[in-house]
Amino acid sequence: MKIESIQLKHTLHFHNIHAEFKGQQHPVTLILGDQSSGKTTILRFTYQALTWFAARYKDLRTAGVVMLDQDIMLNRLQSKIDVQISYPSEFGQLSSSSAEPEESQSLPSSEQSPDPHFYCAWQLYKTLNSQGIGISKAETQQLEELAARYQRTLKDDPLLGLPLIAYYPAERFVNEVNLLNKNNPAIFQPAYAYEISAIPFTTFSRFFEWFREICDIENAQSAQMVQDILNKNNSSLASDSKTNDFLVSRIAHAHAEIHAPALKSLRRALAVILPEFSNIYLQYHPKLQLMVTYQGQTMQFQQLSNSIRNLTALIGDIVRRLCLLNPASLYPCEEGDGILLIDAIDHQLDQNMTQVILPRLHQAFPRLQIIAAGNRPELLEQASDFQCLKLENKQLMPIQSSLMQQQFEEIYAQLHTDGDLPLADNDSPAASLQEPAEDAATAETLLLQIQEQLSAEQQQELIHLLQGNDPRLSHNPLL
């Protein structure tokens, strides 16, 4: 599933903005804009519109996040959100939708996606009545049909997964690492991967709860594996002269059979996005705590820097959602699809990490459509394959990142060429530091300087001195 477009009409300070995302050709969309330009508004209302899919999938009578009265533009009576998504052809074409939108039909064949897909659209309204009270309305006929098709298809083919719909606001932080086992049976349900409420901030508490559970499962499987090996081969171990080699081979074979894709997926994703990470695990004794191996050193998770902790929790929460939505997949991060919305992607990141964060996210989650917002130009350094948009004056405009990269390379090449040119004698650094030589002074130039610099009285005094009438004047010749 990918979002194709969203329209906000009379929503907050947007009179009418239409954002088209080329998710089939460009899986990563970057929205750049200055502070208070409206980036968060676009991502927030995109998420609110997408929550209706999760709500309708749970129950056709459940509503997603509705707009508030204050979301209506000032001096307007109605606000509207119009969203259109595309979904895989395995779920079939809806009876009330077209196979391709008009925009896609007008594209050349080279720019269209090779994978067939169909489209679904729905609209959300908020209208003020005569008493000034907001009334919500949703036109979700196509969405309800799509949700029913997902339910039937997943029942027939359990190997298929649900699409990811996740939104991470700019206010995201690790408040506390709560690793207490709550024995919550719903923690592994696919519905636990969806949020059907407004998200003003996130603390990643569900990630730490989920991580404790999957670590307990892996430890239980490992303990049972060792016990089975000892029980089944107790008699053969006594007469076997190569006991150590036999145990090593048996444990390695049994460990490969352990079905623990969640932890493996988490460690693979961390290795791609944060290569400094080599391991993350739970330490049970002497006390329960989350441990990491970062830059070759083992330390507590709380000892990491604030930016690394937040980024690690963000990656882990994305992996958690993909594992819940694709329970039958051995590679949920590589096979799971959906829509990932991240606001202020460059928050707390240094220059080097800002340049590579989006390419690494795409490498770790290749089938996700990532829509990120930021305000730092470093995000464009490796964005030649992304869809880059500039939000300015309440309108979205495309940024030709490939053209900008070409211009930067030409400037760097010109600077390199200028540095290789030989310097002339007068262009040497020593020559540039010397003062220019003055012309030989003549009587006319000296007289001109005297007239310009001295007053009339000073000139008369100078003449008197030159005539030798002053006894203080030296009688030595000038030359």
C-alpha positions in Angstrom: 0.0 0.0 0.0 1.2 3.5 -0.9 -0.4 6.9 -0.7 -0.7 8.6 -4.1 -2.1 12.0 -3.1 -3.7 14.1 -0.4 -5.7 17.3 -0.6 -6.2 19.7 2.3 -8.9 22.3 1.7 -9.5 25.1 4.2 -7.5 23.1 6.8 -5.6 25.2 9.3 -3.6 27.8 7.3 -3.8 25.9 4.0 -6.5 27.3 1.6 -6.1 24.5 -0.9 -3.0 22.4 -1.2 -2.7 19.2 -3.2 0.3 16.9 -2.6 1.0 14.1 -5.1 3.4 11.4 -4.1 5.2 9.2 -6.7 5.4 6.2 -4.4 5.6 3.7 -7.2 8.6 5.4 -8.8 10.2 7.1 -5.8 9.7 5.2 -2.5 11.1 8.1 -0.5 9.6 11.6 -0.4 11.4 14.4 1.3 9.5 17.6 2.2 11.8 20.6 2.9 10.5 23.8 4.4 11.3 26.6 6.9 10.0 26.7 10.4 6.2 27.2 10.6 5.8 26.5 6.8 3.3 23.7 7.4 5.3 20.4 7.1 3.9 19.0 10.3 0.3 19.8 9.2 0.7 17.8 6.0 2.1 14.8 7.8 -0.3 14.9 10.7 -3.5 15.1 8.5 -2.1 12.4 6.2 -1.7 10.2 9.2 -5.2 11.0 10.5 -6.7 10.2 7.1 -4.8 6.8 7.0 -6.0 5.8 10.4 -9.4 5.2 8.9 -8.0 2.1 7.1 -6.9 0.6 10.4 -10.2 1.5 12.0 -12.3 0.1 9.2 -10.2 -3.1 9.1 -10.8 -3.6 12.8 -14.5 -3.0 12.5 -16.5 -1.4 9.7 -18.3 0.7 12.4 -15.0 2.0 14.0 -14.0 5.6 13.1 -10.5 6.8 12.6 -9.1 10.1 13.8 -11.6 13.0 13.1 -10.7 16.6 12.6 -11.2 19.1 15.4 -13.2 22.3 15.2 -10.0 24.4 15.4 -8.6 22.5 12.3 -11.1 24.5 10.1 -9.5 27.5 8.5 -10.4 30.9 10.1 -13.6 32.4 8.6 -14.5 29.2 6.8 -17.3 26.8 7.5 -15.9 23.5 6.2 -12.6 21.7 6.0 -11.9 18.7 3.8 -9.3 16.0 3.5 -9.2 14.0 0.3 -6.8 11.0 0.2 -6.0 8.4 -2.5 -4.0 5.3 -2.0 -2.8 2.4 -4.2 -2.8 -1.2 -3.1 -1.5 -4.5 -4.6 -3.5 -6.3 -7.3 -3.8 -9.4 -5.2 -6.8 -7.8 -3.4 -8.7 -7.1 -6.6 -10.1 -4.0 -8.1 -12.9 -2.2 -6.2 -16.3 -2.0 -7.9 -16.4 1.8 -7.6 -12.8 2.7 -8.4 -10.7 3.0 -11.6 -7.7 0.9 -12.4 -5.5 3.9 -12.7 -5.9 7.6 -11.9 -5.8 10.2 -14.6 -2.4 11.4 -13.6 -1.0 7.9 -13.9 -2.6 7.3 -17.3 -0.9 10.4 -18.6 2.6 9.3 -17.6 4.9 7.7 -20.1 5.3 3.9 -19.9 8.9 4.3 -18.7 7.7 6.1 -15.6 4.9 3.8 -14.7 5.4 1.1 -12.1 5.8 -2.5 -13.5 3.7 -3.9 -10.7 -0.1 -3.8 -11.3 -2.0 -2.0 -8.6 -5.4 -0.5 -8.0 -6.6 2.7 -6.3 -8.9 3.6 -3.4 -10.0 7.1 -2.2 -12.0 8.5 0.6 -12.9 11.9 2.0 -13.2 13.4 5.5 -15.2 16.6 6.3 -15.6 18.9 9.2 -18.5 21.4 9.0 -19.6 24.1 11.4 -23.4 24.4 11.8 -25.3 27.5 12.7 -24.4 27.2 16.4 -20.7 27.0 15.6 -20.5 23.3 16.5 -18.4 21.1 14.2 -20.0 18.0 12.6 -17.8 15.3 11.2 -18.6 13.3 8.0 -16.7 10.6 6.2 -17.3 9.2 2.8 -15.6 5.8 3.0 -17.5 3.5 0.7 -14.4 2.4 -1.2 -12.4 2.1 2.0 -14.9 -0.2 3.6 -14.9 -2.4 0.5 -11.1 -2.5 0.6 -11.0 -3.4 4.3 -13.4 -6.2 3.7 -11.2 -7.5 0.8 -8.1 -7.4 3.1 -10.0 -9.4 5.7 -11.1 -12.1 3.2 -7.8 -12.3 1.4 -5.7 -12.7 4.6 -8.1 -15.4 5.8 -7.5 -17.3 2.6 -3.8 -16.6 2.4 -2.2 -16.2 5.9 1.2 -15.6 4.3 0.1 -12.1 3.2 0.7 -9.3 5.6 -1.0 -6.0 6.5 0.4 -2.7 5.4 2.3 -0.5 7.9 0.8 2.8 8.8 3.0 4.7 11.2 3.5 8.3 12.1 6.3 9.6 14.3 5.9 13.3 15.3 8.8 15.7 16.0 8.2 15.2 19.7 9.6 11.7 20.1 11.9 10.7 22.9 12.8 7.8 25.2 11.2 8.7 28.6 12.1 5.5 30.4 13.1 1.9 29.5 10.4 -0.1 31.1 11.3 -3.8 30.7 8.7 -5.2 33.2 6.9 -8.2 31.8 3.2 -7.3 31.7 2.0 -10.7 30.2 -0.2 -8.8 27.8 -1.6 -11.3 25.3 -2.5 -8.5 22.8 1.1 -7.5 22.4 1.6 -9.8 19.4 -1.7 -9.1 17.7 -1.5 -7.2 14.4 -3.9 -4.6 15.7 -1.3 -3.6 18.3 0.8 -2.2 15.4 -1.8 0.4 14.5 -2.7 3.6 16.3 -6.2 4.9 16.0 -5.8 8.1 17.9 -4.1 11.4 17.7 -0.3 11.2 18.4 1.0 14.5 20.0 4.2 12.7 21.0 5.7 9.2 21.3 8.0 7.6 23.9 8.5 4.2 22.3 7.1 2.4 25.4 5.5 -0.3 23.2 8.9 -1.1 21.7 10.5 -1.9 25.0 7.6 -3.9 26.1 7.7 -5.9 22.9 11.5 -6.4 23.1 11.2 -7.9 26.6 8.6 -10.4 25.3 10.6 -11.6 22.3 13.8 -11.9 24.3 12.0 -14.1 26.8 10.7 -16.2 23.9 14.2 -16.6 22.5 15.7 -17.5 25.8 13.0 -20.1 26.4 13.6 -21.6 23.0 17.3 -21.7 23.5 16.9 -23.4 26.9 14.5 -26.0 25.5 16.9 -26.6 22.6 19.8 -27.4 24.9 17.7 -29.6 27.1 16.4 -31.6 24.1 20.0 -32.2 22.9 21.1 -33.4 26.3 18.1 -35.7 26.7 18.2 -37.3 23.3 22.0 -37.8 23.1 22.8 -38.6 26.7 23.8 -42.2 26.0 25.8 -41.4 22.8 27.7 -38.6 24.6 29.2 -41.0 27.1 30.8 -43.2 24.4 31.6 -40.4 22.0 35.3 -39.4 22.0 34.6 -36.1 20.3 32.0 -34.8 22.7 32.8 -31.1 22.3 32.6 -31.2 18.5 29.4 -33.2 18.6 27.8 -30.7 20.9 28.9 -27.7 18.9 27.5 -29.2 15.7 24.2 -30.1 17.3 23.7 -26.7 18.9 24.5 -24.9 15.7 22.0 -27.0 13.8 19.3 -26.5 16.4 19.9 -22.8 16.7 19.4 -22.5 13.0 15.9 -24.0 13.4 14.8 -21.5 16.1 12.0 -19.4 14.7 13.0 -16.0 16.0 12.7 -13.6 13.0 11.9 -10.6 15.2 15.3 -10.3 17.0 17.2 -11.1 13.8 15.3 -8.5 11.9 15.9 -5.9 14.6 19.7 -6.6 14.6 19.8 -6.5 10.8 18.0 -3.1 10.7 20.2 -1.6 13.3 23.3 -2.9 11.5 22.2 -1.1 8.3 21.1 2.2 9.8 23.6 2.4 12.7 26.7 0.3 11.7 28.2 1.1 15.1 25.7 -1.3 16.7 26.8 -4.9 16.8 24.4 -6.3 19.4 21.4 -5.4 21.5 20.2 -7.8 24.3 18.7 -8.1 27.7 20.9 -8.8 30.8 18.9 -10.7 33.5 21.5 -10.9 36.2 22.5 -9.3 38.5 19.5 -7.1 37.5 17.3 -6.7 34.4 18.7 -4.1 32.1 18.9 -3.4 28.3 22.5 -3.7 27.0 24.0 -2.7 23.7 27.4 -3.2 22.0 28.2 0.2 20.4 31.5 1.0 18.7 32.9 -2.2 20.1 32.1 -1.4 23.7 29.3 -3.0 25.8 27.3 -0.5 27.8 23.8 0.1 29.1 21.2 1.5 26.7 20.7 4.5 29.0 24.4 5.4 28.6 24.1 6.1 24.9 23.6 9.7 23.8 20.1 11.1 23.6 20.1 11.2 19.8 21.3 7.6 19.4 18.8 6.4 22.0 15.9 8.0 20.1 17.1 6.8 16.7 17.5 3.2 18.1 14.1 3.3 19.6 12.6 4.6 16.3 14.2 1.8 14.3 13.1 -0.8 16.8 9.5 0.4 16.8 9.3 0.3 13.0 10.7 -3.3 13.2 8.1 -4.2 15.9 5.2 -3.0 13.7 6.5 -4.9 10.7 6.9 -8.1 12.7 3.4 -7.8 14.0 1.8 -7.1 10.6 3.8 -9.9 8.9 3.8 -12.7 11.4 4.4 -15.5 8.8 7.4 -13.8 7.2 11.0 -14.7 8.0 12.1 -11.3 6.7 9.4 -8.8 7.8 11.6 -5.7 7.3 12.5 -6.7 3.7 9.0 -8.0 2.7 6.7 -5.7 4.7 5.1 -2.8 2.9 3.2 0.3 4.0 3.5 4.0 4.7 6.0 5.5 7.1 5.6 9.2 8.1 8.5 10.8 10.0 8.4 14.5 11.0 11.7 16.4 11.6 13.8 13.5 10.4 16.9 15.6 10.9 16.2 16.4 14.5 19.2 15.8 16.8 21.3 14.3 13.9 24.7 15.6 13.0 25.7 16.6 9.5 27.1 13.2 8.4 24.1 11.2 9.8 21.6 13.7 8.2 23.1 13.0 4.8 22.7 9.2 5.0 19.6 8.7 7.2 17.1 8.5 4.4 19.1 6.1 2.1 19.8 3.8 5.1 16.1 3.8 6.1 15.2 2.8 2.5 17.9 0.1 2.5 16.6 -1.4 5.8 12.9 -1.2 4.8 13.0 -1.3 1.0 9.2 -1.8 0.4 8.1 1.0 2.7 7.0 4.4 1.3 8.8 6.8 3.5 7.5 10.4 3.7 9.8 12.6 5.8 10.0 16.3 6.6 13.0 18.4 7.5 14.6 21.7 7.0 18.3 21.0 6.5 19.9 21.0 3.0 22.2 18.1 4.0 19.2 15.8 3.4 19.6 16.5 -0.4 23.2 15.2 -0.5 22.1 11.7 -1.4 18.6 12.3 -2.6 19.0 11.9 -6.3 16.6 8.9 -6.4 14.0 10.5 -4.1 11.1 12.8 -4.6 12.0 16.1 -3.1 9.4 18.8 -2.5 9.8 22.4 -1.2 7.0 23.8 0.9 7.0 27.5 0.5 4.2 30.1 0.5 1.7 27.4 1.4 2.5 25.5 -1.9 4.5 22.4 -2.7 7.1 22.7 -5.5 9.4 20.0 -6.8 13.2 20.2 -6.1 15.5 19.0 -8.8 17.9 17.3 -6.5 19.8 15.6 -9.3 20.3 18.9 -11.1 21.5 20.5 -7.8 23.9 17.6 -7.3 25.3 18.1 -10.8 25.8 21.8 -10.2 27.7 21.0 -7.0 29.9 18.5 -8.7 30.7 21.1 -11.5 31.7 23.7 -8.8 33.9 21.2 -7.0 35.5 20.2 -10.3 36.2 23.8 -11.2 37.7 24.5 -7.7 39.9 21.4 -8.2 41.0 22.6 -11.6 41.8 26.1 -10.4 43.9 24.6 -7.6 46.0 22.6 -10.1 46.9 25.6 -12.2 50.6 26.9 -11.8 51.0 30.2 -10.1 52.7 33.1 -11.8 55.6 34.9 -10.1 53.4 37.7 -9.0 50.7 35.3 -7.9 52.9 33.5 -5.3 51.8 33.7 -1.7 55.0 35.6 -0.8 54.4 38.2 -3.5 50.8 38.7 -2.5 51.9 39.6 1.1 54.3 42.3 -0.1 53.3 45.9 -0.3 53.3 47.3 -3.8 56.4 49.3 -4.7 55.9 53.1 -4.9 57.0 55.2 -7.8 60.2 57.3 -7.3 59.3 60.6 -5.7 59.8 63.8 -7.8 59.8 67.5 -6.8 56.4 68.0 -8.4 54.8 65.0 -6.5 56.3 66.2 -3.2 55.0 69.7 -3.8 51.5 68.3 -4.6 51.5 66.2 -1.4 52.6 69.2 0.7 49.8 71.3 -0.7 47.2 68.6 -0.1 48.3 67.6 3.4 49.5 71.0 5.0 47.5 74.1 5.8 48.7 77.6 4.7 50.4 78.3 8.1 52.1 74.9 8.0 53.4 75.6 4.5 54.8 79.0 5.6 56.6 77.4 8.5 58.0 74.7 6.2 59.4 77.4 3.8 60.9 79.3 6.8 62.7 76.1 7.9 63.9 75.3 4.4 65.5 78.8 4.1 67.7 78.0 7.1 66.7 80.9 9.3 65.9 78.6 12.2 69.0 77.8 14.4 67.4 74.4 15.4 67.6 73.2 11.8 70.5 70.9 11.0 72.9 72.1 8.3 73.7 68.7 7.0 72.9 68.3 3.3 69.7 66.4 2.4 71.7 64.0 0.2 
